């Protein structure tokens, strides 16, 4: 298939591009390089630089690429920043997404795989979390993703779009070539590995009094390659609708740190800090629907493997893509 992939210079987009190309698909990456890295774009892909907020740029790129399907990863994704500047998130994540849909309709492209998030659920009524849970975002980031899901549903009913919403949890790990390099970095596993690299003195644990066995928050961690494979299964099927992506088993912050100590051989000092507002005790996915409908089967569910793959990439790229 010919895939038009937005955000291919970012973490998840770069690995998905690599996996698509490895399976024989053609990929056109559309990215403005505002937060991504030119070096993270697989050289086998066609790269078109442009911004989703510029309607003419994305329309021209879509008509040029003439793809069979679109995978949409380009978005702002920092919860704290979204609370400080919500309009930035709605402008990029919603308005930019609408421009993308308009470009697809102009090029008669109907298959759409959307990188959504478990943040659309807010505080879940039950764990593990299924797709039937009420969606009640508690920050503008999650709200922007939910708003665009609703845009896609209307485009499906009125314009014939074929959307899939992949709502995933904590992406982590790396391939031999591509890994995680954000500025600023907000994800636990790379931050823990920064301590082992000597970039940080210690890791902060935000709260140790949650209703969990060791008092720290529990999250569902999913290997980036497993995430990419779910996107490929979705784009090559005829299914539509929402699918949660996670391993279905959570790990606490302390467990992640302990695994990182084992993998790196570094003591990784940790200090307890006050809770951050809005952190639920547990966020764990039920991905049974993705398994049953898409035939998805994670290859790397083990946390030690996930951390080891991330550590190998960070050791090879101590300055990330800045090298």
C-alpha positions as CSV (number, residue, x, y, z in Angstrom):
1,X,0.0,0.0,0.0
2,X,0.9,3.6,-0.4
3,X,0.7,5.3,3.0
4,X,0.7,9.0,3.8
5,X,2.0,9.3,7.3
6,X,1.9,12.5,9.3
7,X,4.4,13.0,12.1
8,X,7.0,10.6,10.7
9,X,9.9,12.5,12.3
10,X,8.5,11.7,15.7
11,X,9.0,8.7,18.0
12,X,6.0,6.5,17.1
13,X,5.8,7.8,13.5
14,X,9.4,7.0,12.8
15,X,9.2,3.4,14.0
16,X,5.9,2.8,12.2
17,X,7.5,4.1,9.0
18,X,10.4,1.7,9.4
19,X,8.0,-1.2,10.0
20,X,5.8,-0.3,7.1
21,X,8.8,-0.1,4.8
22,X,10.2,-3.4,6.0
23,X,6.9,-5.0,5.0
24,X,7.1,-3.6,1.5
25,X,4.7,-0.7,1.8
26,X,5.5,2.8,0.3
27,X,5.5,5.7,2.8
28,X,5.3,9.4,2.3
29,X,6.2,11.2,5.5
30,X,4.6,14.6,6.0
31,X,6.1,16.5,9.0
32,X,7.0,20.1,9.8
33,X,10.0,19.1,11.9
34,X,8.9,21.4,14.7
35,X,9.3,18.7,17.3
36,X,10.5,15.7,15.3
37,X,13.9,15.0,13.9
38,X,15.0,14.8,10.2
39,X,17.4,12.0,11.2
40,X,14.4,10.0,12.5
41,X,12.8,9.7,9.0
42,X,13.7,6.5,7.4
43,X,15.7,7.3,4.2
44,X,13.6,4.8,2.2
45,X,10.6,7.0,2.7
46,X,9.6,10.1,0.6
47,X,9.7,13.2,2.8
48,X,7.5,16.2,2.3
49,X,7.9,19.0,4.7
50,X,4.8,20.9,5.6
51,X,2.4,21.9,8.4
52,X,-1.1,20.6,8.9
53,X,-2.3,24.0,10.1
54,X,-1.6,25.3,6.6
55,X,-4.5,23.9,4.6
56,X,-2.9,24.4,1.1
57,X,0.3,22.6,2.2
58,X,-1.4,19.4,3.3
59,X,-3.8,19.4,0.3
60,X,-0.9,19.8,-2.2
61,X,1.1,17.0,-0.4
62,X,-1.9,14.7,-0.4
63,X,-2.7,15.2,-4.1
64,X,1.0,14.7,-4.9
65,X,1.3,11.5,-2.9
66,X,-2.0,9.9,-4.0
67,X,-2.0,7.4,-1.2
68,X,-4.2,4.4,-0.4
69,X,-4.5,5.3,3.2
70,X,-3.4,7.9,5.9
71,X,-1.8,7.3,9.3
72,X,-2.0,10.4,11.5
73,X,0.6,10.8,14.3
74,X,1.3,14.5,14.2
75,X,0.0,16.1,17.4
76,X,1.0,18.1,20.4
77,X,1.0,15.6,23.3
78,X,2.1,17.2,26.6
79,X,-0.6,17.2,29.2
80,X,0.8,20.0,31.3
81,X,1.4,22.2,28.4
82,X,-2.1,21.7,27.2
83,X,-3.4,23.0,30.6
84,X,-1.3,26.1,30.2
85,X,-2.1,26.8,26.5
86,X,-5.2,24.9,25.4
87,X,-5.8,26.9,22.2
88,X,-2.4,25.7,20.9
89,X,-3.7,22.1,21.3
90,X,-7.1,22.7,19.7
91,X,-5.5,24.6,16.8
92,X,-3.0,21.9,16.0
93,X,-4.7,18.7,17.0
94,X,-8.2,19.6,15.8
95,X,-7.9,22.2,13.1
96,X,-4.9,20.6,11.7
97,X,-6.7,17.3,11.6
98,X,-9.6,18.8,9.8
99,X,-7.3,20.1,7.1
100,X,-5.9,16.6,6.8
101,X,-9.4,15.1,6.3
102,X,-10.3,17.8,3.8
103,X,-7.2,16.9,1.8
104,X,-8.1,13.2,1.9
105,X,-11.5,13.8,0.6
106,X,-10.1,16.0,-2.2
107,X,-7.8,13.1,-3.1
108,X,-10.5,10.5,-2.7
109,X,-8.7,8.7,0.1
110,X,-10.9,7.0,2.7
111,X,-8.8,4.8,4.9
112,X,-7.7,6.7,8.1
113,X,-5.7,5.3,11.0
114,X,-5.7,7.8,13.9
115,X,-3.1,7.9,16.7
116,X,-5.5,8.5,19.6
117,X,-4.9,8.1,23.3
118,X,-6.3,6.6,26.6
119,X,-6.4,10.3,27.8
120,X,-9.8,10.5,26.1
121,X,-11.2,8.4,29.0
122,X,-10.0,10.6,31.8
123,X,-10.4,8.9,35.2
124,X,-11.6,5.4,34.3
125,X,-14.6,3.8,35.9
126,X,-12.9,0.4,35.7
127,X,-9.6,-1.2,35.1
128,X,-8.6,-2.9,32.8
129,X,-10.1,-0.2,30.5
130,X,-12.3,-1.2,27.6
131,X,-13.4,0.8,24.6
132,X,-17.0,1.0,26.0
133,X,-15.9,3.3,28.9
134,X,-17.3,6.8,29.0
135,X,-14.9,9.3,27.5
136,X,-14.4,12.2,30.0
137,X,-11.1,13.9,29.3
138,X,-9.6,15.9,32.2
139,X,-7.2,18.0,30.2
140,X,-7.2,19.8,26.8
141,X,-4.8,17.3,25.3
142,X,-7.3,14.4,25.8
143,X,-10.2,16.7,24.9
144,X,-8.5,17.6,21.6
145,X,-8.1,13.9,20.7
146,X,-11.7,13.2,21.6
147,X,-12.9,16.2,19.6
148,X,-11.1,14.9,16.5
149,X,-12.4,11.4,17.0
150,X,-15.9,13.0,16.8
151,X,-14.9,14.8,13.6
152,X,-13.9,11.5,12.1
153,X,-17.1,9.9,13.0
154,X,-19.1,12.6,11.2
155,X,-16.7,12.3,8.2
156,X,-17.5,8.6,8.3
157,X,-21.3,8.9,8.3
158,X,-21.5,11.8,5.9
159,X,-18.4,11.5,3.6
160,X,-17.6,7.8,3.6
161,X,-14.3,8.0,5.6
162,X,-13.1,4.7,7.1
163,X,-11.5,5.7,10.4
164,X,-9.8,3.6,13.0
165,X,-9.0,5.1,16.5
166,X,-6.0,3.4,18.2
167,X,-6.2,4.6,21.8
168,X,-2.9,3.6,23.3
169,X,-1.2,3.8,26.6
170,X,2.6,4.2,27.4
171,X,4.6,3.7,24.3
172,X,8.3,2.8,25.0
173,X,11.2,0.8,23.8
174,X,13.1,1.2,20.5
175,X,14.3,-0.6,17.4
176,X,17.9,-0.9,16.5
177,X,17.6,2.2,14.4
178,X,15.0,4.5,15.9
179,X,14.2,5.5,19.5
180,X,12.7,8.1,21.8
181,X,14.1,11.6,21.8
182,X,11.8,14.4,23.1
183,X,12.6,17.9,24.1
184,X,11.4,18.2,26.8
185,X,11.3,14.6,27.8
186,X,8.3,13.7,30.0
187,X,8.2,9.9,29.8
188,X,9.3,7.7,32.7
189,X,11.5,5.1,31.0
190,X,13.8,7.5,29.1
191,X,14.0,9.8,32.2
192,X,15.1,6.8,34.3
193,X,17.7,5.9,31.6
194,X,19.0,9.5,31.7
195,X,20.0,8.9,35.3
196,X,21.9,5.7,34.2
197,X,23.6,7.8,31.5
198,X,24.7,10.5,33.9
199,X,22.4,13.1,32.4
200,X,20.4,13.4,35.7
201,X,21.4,12.9,39.3
202,X,18.2,11.0,40.3
203,X,14.6,10.2,39.2
204,X,11.6,11.7,40.9
205,X,8.8,9.6,42.0
206,X,5.7,11.8,42.1
207,X,3.8,10.4,45.0
208,X,4.2,7.1,46.9
209,X,0.8,7.0,48.7
210,X,-1.5,5.8,45.8
211,X,-3.9,2.9,46.3
212,X,-1.4,0.4,44.7
213,X,0.7,-2.4,46.2
214,X,3.8,-0.2,46.5
215,X,2.1,3.2,46.7
216,X,3.3,4.4,43.2
217,X,1.2,4.8,40.1
218,X,0.6,1.8,37.8
219,X,0.7,2.2,34.1
220,X,0.5,0.0,31.0
221,X,3.7,0.0,28.9
222,X,3.6,-1.1,25.3
223,X,6.6,-1.7,23.1
224,X,6.9,0.7,20.2
225,X,7.2,-2.2,17.6
226,X,4.0,-3.8,18.9
227,X,2.3,-0.4,18.6
228,X,3.5,-0.1,15.0
229,X,2.3,-3.6,14.1
230,X,-1.2,-2.7,15.4
231,X,-1.2,0.2,13.0
232,X,-0.2,-2.0,10.1
233,X,-2.9,-4.6,10.9
234,X,-5.4,-1.8,11.1
235,X,-4.5,-0.1,7.8
236,X,-4.5,-3.5,5.9
237,X,-7.9,-4.5,7.3
238,X,-11.4,-3.2,6.5
239,X,-12.3,-2.7,10.1
240,X,-13.3,0.7,11.6
241,X,-13.9,1.9,15.1
242,X,-11.9,2.2,18.4
243,X,-9.2,-0.1,19.7
244,X,-7.3,0.1,23.0
245,X,-3.6,-0.9,22.7
246,X,-1.8,-2.0,25.8
247,X,-0.3,-5.2,27.3
248,X,-3.2,-5.5,29.8
249,X,-0.8,-5.7,32.7
250,X,0.5,-2.7,34.5
251,X,3.8,-1.8,36.2
252,X,4.3,0.6,39.0
253,X,6.8,3.5,38.9
254,X,9.0,1.6,41.5
255,X,8.9,-1.5,39.4
256,X,10.0,0.4,36.3
257,X,12.9,1.8,38.2
258,X,13.9,-1.6,39.6
259,X,13.9,-3.1,36.1
260,X,16.0,-0.2,34.8
261,X,18.5,-0.8,37.6
262,X,18.8,-4.5,36.6
263,X,19.1,-3.7,32.9
264,X,21.7,-0.9,33.2
265,X,23.6,-2.1,36.2
266,X,23.3,1.5,37.6
267,X,21.9,2.3,41.1
268,X,19.5,5.0,39.7
269,X,18.8,7.0,42.9
270,X,15.2,7.9,43.3
271,X,13.5,10.6,45.4
272,X,9.9,10.9,46.3
273,X,8.2,14.2,45.3
274,X,4.7,15.5,45.9
275,X,1.9,14.0,43.7
276,X,1.2,15.7,40.4
277,X,-2.5,16.8,40.1
278,X,-4.6,14.5,38.0
279,X,-2.6,11.3,38.1
280,X,-5.0,8.3,38.5
281,X,-3.8,5.3,40.6
282,X,-4.0,2.9,37.7
283,X,-4.3,3.1,33.9
284,X,-4.3,-0.4,32.3
285,X,-5.8,-1.4,29.0
286,X,-7.9,-4.2,27.9
287,X,-6.7,-4.9,24.4
288,X,-8.9,-7.9,23.9
289,X,-10.8,-6.2,21.1
290,X,-7.6,-5.5,19.1
291,X,-6.6,-9.1,19.6
292,X,-10.0,-10.5,18.5
293,X,-10.8,-8.2,15.6
294,X,-7.4,-7.2,14.3
295,X,-5.5,-10.3,15.2
296,X,-3.0,-8.3,17.1
297,X,-0.5,-10.2,19.3
298,X,2.2,-8.2,21.1
299,X,5.7,-9.6,20.6
300,X,7.5,-7.8,23.4
301,X,5.1,-7.6,26.4
302,X,7.9,-8.1,29.0
303,X,9.0,-4.9,30.7
304,X,12.6,-6.0,30.9
305,X,12.8,-6.5,27.2
306,X,11.2,-3.1,26.6
307,X,13.7,-1.3,28.9
308,X,16.6,-3.3,27.4
309,X,15.7,-2.2,23.9
310,X,15.4,1.4,25.0
311,X,18.7,1.3,26.8
312,X,20.5,-0.2,23.8
313,X,19.3,2.7,21.6
314,X,20.2,5.4,24.2
315,X,23.7,3.8,24.5
316,X,24.2,4.0,20.8
317,X,22.7,7.5,20.6
318,X,23.8,9.2,23.9
319,X,22.8,12.6,22.5
320,X,19.7,11.3,20.8
321,X,19.3,12.5,17.2
322,X,21.4,15.6,17.9
323,X,24.5,13.6,16.8
